[in-house]
Amino acid sequence: MLLSDRVHTFGQWLKNKHGERVHKIALDAGFTCPNRDGSKGTGGCTFCNNASFNVTVAQQRRNGRSDPLPAARAETSFLGLTGCGSMTVVEPDGGAGARVTVSLQEQLASGRRGIARRTRASKYLAYFQAYTNTYAHVDALRAMYDEALAMQGMIGLCVGTRPDCVPDEVLDLLAGYRDRGMEVWLELGLQSAFDESLRRVNRGHGLAEYVTACRAARGRGIPVCTHLIVGLPGETGRHSLTSLDIVLDIGTDGLKLHPLHVVKGTQLANEWRRGEYTPLSLEDYVATATDLIERTPREVVYHRVTGTAPDRLLLAPQWCAGKWPVVNAIVAELERRGTCQGSCLVRPINGYEGLHRMNTSRPEVVLQT
Ligand code: SF4
């Protein structure tokens, strides 16, 4: 049984819409993030690997300069990245702490070659994934997005970012691409609807920024994919369920779920070594992810149900090294329960607006100390 038999997956959604498989080419356009360069903070999120931070290039971007793009790696070399919106793990250049310099064109070409080796796909999405992909002057962003969209077969963009980093002019730019018939998704990293949890991982924004960004994007017709992390410090599965409920109440078009993993070079790694953070077990993640899927309306598209980290950076939990065992376990759990996405919802009476969650009350949850 496939995940798409029970979950409304992004791959299936793209195939239905575009008549064939569409592949994402993951890109690192050399951005940084306001939670690193001092605008919002300097340490970054406690779970984010910052070994490849490059402030010089990032500052050039913010100033709207058009220097050759620095970059990290083409799609086939990204291991376990989940995007700025959530957990960014960019492999350092041989441990030296600098990004490998690869132009956007080279990344696109490499990504395309990698996909061609595996499939006969001829349609692609440019996935601006690493760090905060709207963190630059709008003219610089336009140049980057245009460069990616100029590649033959490129039908659109997925842009990962923070909720506090999408000003109106950037949203207008993205809406303009969509108006011209391109596929455009804005991926917003929320991670948790609990401000206390966000503070605890030094996220540098709260739920309020997410609400503003989400409404502004969707108000322009830009679909939003919301990133949520399961297993944040102090949270249980009930927090994740509540976060999902809140996200659904606000309105979202897509979801990405990630288990929190501990990688080298992070504050979370220190907490884990000191015994202050206990990673999720595979069984707990599968149970919570399955609960979340059952609670999600069928109209919402799942872009991802788990995330991985590269072996040489992953500290814990070890099961986060592989994607398919986790995906297969979620499918098996859905099968065991005899459920699928949206099973916890009553049938729609008048379309989406008629959907009501069977359990409309939010569980009372408190953060663990
Ligand atoms: S996870 Fe994203 S928002 Fe947080 S520090 Fe890393 S790049 Fe910045």
Residues whose N, C-alpha, C, O or C-beta is under 5 A from the ligand:
A	BS01	SF4	C33 N35 G44 C45 C48 C84 G85 S86 M87 T88 Y131 T132 R162
